[in-house]
Amino acid sequence: MTSQIVESIADRLADPGRVADLTTRPGNELTLPSGVLRQWEPIGLSDAYPGVALLFAELAATDQAQRARAHAHLTAALAAEAPPPVPALFGGAVALGFAGHAAALASGGYGTLLSQLDEAIAGQVGRWARARRSRLAAGGTIGDWSGYDVITGGAGFGRYLLARHERTGDEATGEALRETLGVLVDLALAGTVTVDGREVPAWWVHHDMTRSHDVPGGHLNLGLAHGVGGPLALLALAWRAGVRVDRQDEAAAAIVALLNDRRLDDPAGPYWPHEITLDEHDHPGRTRDAWCYGAAGMGRAVFLAGTAFDEKEWRETGDAAVRGALTSSDERSIHDSALCHGWAGLLHIASRMGHDTGDPAYASAADGFAARLRETYDPDAPFGFRYVHPAAAHETDRPGFLEGAAGIALALHCHETGAPPVTGWDAALLLD
């Protein structure tokens, strides 16, 4: 059943033009109380050609007929209008490079394209690093998510640089990676900054998209997508790969200490609030545990750090946090099927933890999440799954990686094969 669902989704996503037309058709807008959000960006990893190409790149590792489909989506991305040249894993050159890298791992090729993208991205990283170091040197906070997070910041494009450096050994890429790590180390060790008369960590940012409005005074983000979990995971994965900068291990320890200070516990296990603001002292308890926010993603990051830096207590904390998230998640907290904050993300985290620990409890949890996804598959929906946002006016059809059908199919495919991704697509989630 699972393989048929994956095959059906792949067939529905095969034609780039059809995918774009269906996604952008009138009435398919994501309408929230804060306004209407676009669901399609031609060059990106969330809902865009490169994100869909990731599915076909992974499938092409065992079915070369899928290679042409991956190439069609990459070609469509190359033909689209280029976004501003800023480093961000989920948009622009880095997104295209990540998808091209995945396709190359599965089927070869794309050498010239990737070398050109790597050169351009390395130049962008230099400008990014200078701007962030300037803020820190002036005694400021990092300011916004583009300073460090997975989606728009250093943790995300740093993971791309790590993947490329491991693949090519290119020195310019390696230097850009070390520069990125250096900024994250400086940020982790920067201490506190005064904001509105309060001492806050230098990680403090001054906006919060999860609330669709600015938070007065800003916040400390404790999620994996936009919080300190992304940098922690990157520091760990780079260390494991032998790419190290001065005080990298101290920086990882500082992030874990920050998390320990803000850790909460309930009968299911340890967890963290999604964010800390200037005026929030009490927390309502465990809410959504998913990849983007909550103990599933954050626990995985802490587990990776414990494994890489050989810290038994970190590893055990991360393991306990993920277990608690997987056992306590239900329909009250998880509303959709996608990777970002849905069942597919929990499925893949359970699968990854099962591969790493060998514990059959993770395999059992993964089986349960896969069964949920099979139950929610809708053969009448354009892409097989419909996106459910609890604040949206209606369900929408999304084809992409982070919140759409391609990402769900990737998680189901890897569960069905029983093996980690051939292309490393989950590196875009900082899960490995």
Stockholm file with secondary structure:
# STOCKHOLM 1.0

chainA/1-432         MTSQIVESIADRLADPGRVADLTTRPGNELTLPSGVLRQWEPIGLSDAYPGVALLFAELAATDQAQRARAHAHLTAALAAEAPPPVPALFGGAVALGFAGHAAALASGGYGTLLSQLDEAIAGQVGRWARARRSRLAAGGTIGDWSGYDVITGGAGFGRYLLARHERTGDEATGEALRETLGVLVDLALAGTVTVDGREVPAWWVHHDMTRSHDVPGGHLNLGLAHGVGGPLALLALAWRAGVRVDRQDEAAAAIVALLNDRRLDDPAGPYWPHEITLDEHDHPGRTRDAWCYGAAGMGRAVFLAGTAFDEKEWRETGDAAVRGALTSSDERSIHDSALCHGWAGLLHIASRMGHDTGDPAYASAADGFAARLRETYDPDAPFGFRYVHPAAAHETDRPGFLEGAAGIALALHCHETGAPPVTGWDAALLLD
#=GR chainA/1-432 SS CHHHHHHHHHHHHSCHHHHHHHHTSTTCCEEETTEEECCCCSSBSSSSHHHHHHHHHHHHTTCGGGHHHHHHHHHHHHHSCCCCSCCCTTBTHHHHHHHHHHHHHHHCCCHHHHHHHHHHHHHHHHHHHHHHHHHHHTTCCCBSGGGTCTTTSHHHHHHHHHHHHHHHCCHHHHHHHHHHHHHHHHHHTSCEEEETTEEEETTCBSCCGGGTSCCTTCEEECSSSSSTHHHHHHHHHHHHTTCCCTTHHHHHHHHHHHHHHTCEEETTEEECCSEEETTCCCCCCCCCCSSSSSHHHHHHHHHHHHHHTTCHHHHHHHHHHHHHHHHHCCTTTCCCCSTTTSHHHHHHHHHHHHHHHCCHHHHHHHHHHHHHHHHHCCTTSTTSCCBCCTTSSSCBCCCSSSSSHHHHHHHHHHHHHTSCCSSCGGGGGTCC
#=GC SS_cons         CHHHHHHHHHHHHSCHHHHHHHHTSTTCCEEETTEEECCCCSSBSSSSHHHHHHHHHHHHTTCGGGHHHHHHHHHHHHHSCCCCSCCCTTBTHHHHHHHHHHHHHHHCCCHHHHHHHHHHHHHHHHHHHHHHHHHHHTTCCCBSGGGTCTTTSHHHHHHHHHHHHHHHCCHHHHHHHHHHHHHHHHHHTSCEEEETTEEEETTCBSCCGGGTSCCTTCEEECSSSSSTHHHHHHHHHHHHTTCCCTTHHHHHHHHHHHHHHTCEEETTEEECCSEEETTCCCCCCCCCCSSSSSHHHHHHHHHHHHHHTTCHHHHHHHHHHHHHHHHHCCTTTCCCCSTTTSHHHHHHHHHHHHHHHCCHHHHHHHHHHHHHHHHHCCTTSTTSCCBCCTTSSSCBCCCSSSSSHHHHHHHHHHHHHTSCCSSCGGGGGTCC
//
